[in-house]
Amino acid sequence: MDLWSTRRGPFVAAFSSRGEAPPGEPSATAHLARLLAGAIGHPGIPIARATQVHGKRVLPVREPIAPGETRELGEGDVLVTAHAGVALVVQTADCVPILLWGGGGVAAVHAGWRGTAAGAAAEGVRALARESGERPSAFSAVLGPAIGACCYEVGGDVASAFAGDFVRRGCGGKFRLDLKAANRAQLEGEGLLPGNIDVLPFCTLCGGPRFASYRRDGTGAGRMIGLVARIAP
């Protein structure tokens, strides 16, 4: 379940491998997030999640969440909190999951091409700066498994939403889009230091069955979870 995780001081960040919820489970995200929390040693941590809509709406967590509870925050793609002991999660199946921490807070961002074009990653940095009161130069970030430039073929309408640095021409009038590079550029543009940004190299489309890819598997893709928290002492 735990594909990648790190613990840096009081902060923990993790990404799951591909998973699916059992039949009848009301929320696949909640189910898989709880499994990931258990896999990294925090099975009862409060979890906040959202109904993702491929935008940049910020959903702050400013009220306590009970141990063992998974709270739905509503529609949005940027979660942020300064509370210790609350895990923020996003679900992906080709989109870029971005986890941010530092300055006494954490943020989680879901960025597909629409969210990336809208500046969701930049909005996540600004939201974390507001909630924590710290400068982005103090933040760290990791971009998790997502469809890579090796495989992400888009039409001219999508390519036109991005600068030329992130797009190269492919075959048959199509283009290859580097979503991870576009999001990394947003983080750096908001003040994160390049050395504080990790980009995991996995491509969800060509990386094999441990990765969830909607482009490869459609509705049977399953989901992957990104989780970040500041662990209470």
TAJO-V606134 format. One record per residue. RES is the residue in one letter. PHI is phi in whole degrees, 0 to 359 (NA if undefined). Layout:
# TAJO-V606134
res: <RES;RES>
phi: <PHI;PHI>
This chain:
# TAJO-V606134
res: <M;D;L;W;S;T;R;R;G;P;F;V;A;A;F;S;S;R;G;E;A;P;P;G;E;P;S;A;T;A;H;L;A;R;L;L;A;G;A;I;G;H;P;G;I;P;I;A;R;A;T;Q;V;H;G;K;R;V;L;P;V;R;E;P;I;A;P;G;E;T;R;E;L;G;E;G;D;V;L;V;T;A;H;A;G;V;A;L;V;V;Q;T;A;D;C;V;P;I;L;L;W;G;G;G;G;V;A;A;V;H;A;G;W;R;G;T;A;A;G;A;A;A;E;G;V;R;A;L;A;R;E;S;G;E;R;P;S;A;F;S;A;V;L;G;P;A;I;G;A;C;C;Y;E;V;G;G;D;V;A;S;A;F;A;G;D;F;V;R;R;G;C;G;G;K;F;R;L;D;L;K;A;A;N;R;A;Q;L;E;G;E;G;L;L;P;G;N;I;D;V;L;P;F;C;T;L;C;G;G;P;R;F;A;S;Y;R;R;D;G;T;G;A;G;R;M;I;G;L;V;A;R;I;A;P>
phi: <NA;276;280;205;207;215;235;233;62;277;260;233;225;206;233;267;281;299;210;224;274;292;304;88;290;293;219;297;299;299;297;290;296;293;297;294;302;294;295;261;92;227;296;257;296;299;235;243;223;221;273;281;230;63;230;223;295;267;239;279;252;242;249;298;242;291;306;83;274;243;257;273;266;108;275;168;230;230;251;210;202;258;285;280;78;235;265;258;228;232;246;216;208;132;294;269;269;237;248;234;207;129;66;84;208;220;214;227;231;254;226;277;293;292;295;295;298;279;88;298;297;299;296;297;296;296;295;294;296;295;288;266;76;246;280;301;296;271;272;238;212;223;259;271;303;202;297;265;297;296;232;276;264;227;277;296;294;286;302;293;278;232;293;300;297;253;229;227;287;253;257;62;79;267;226;254;249;259;295;297;295;297;286;300;299;296;298;295;296;269;114;291;284;306;288;261;243;256;236;290;278;290;257;291;284;260;279;104;289;284;252;273;222;293;296;277;241;61;292;268;290;74;218;242;245;251;225;218;203;259;283;294;293>
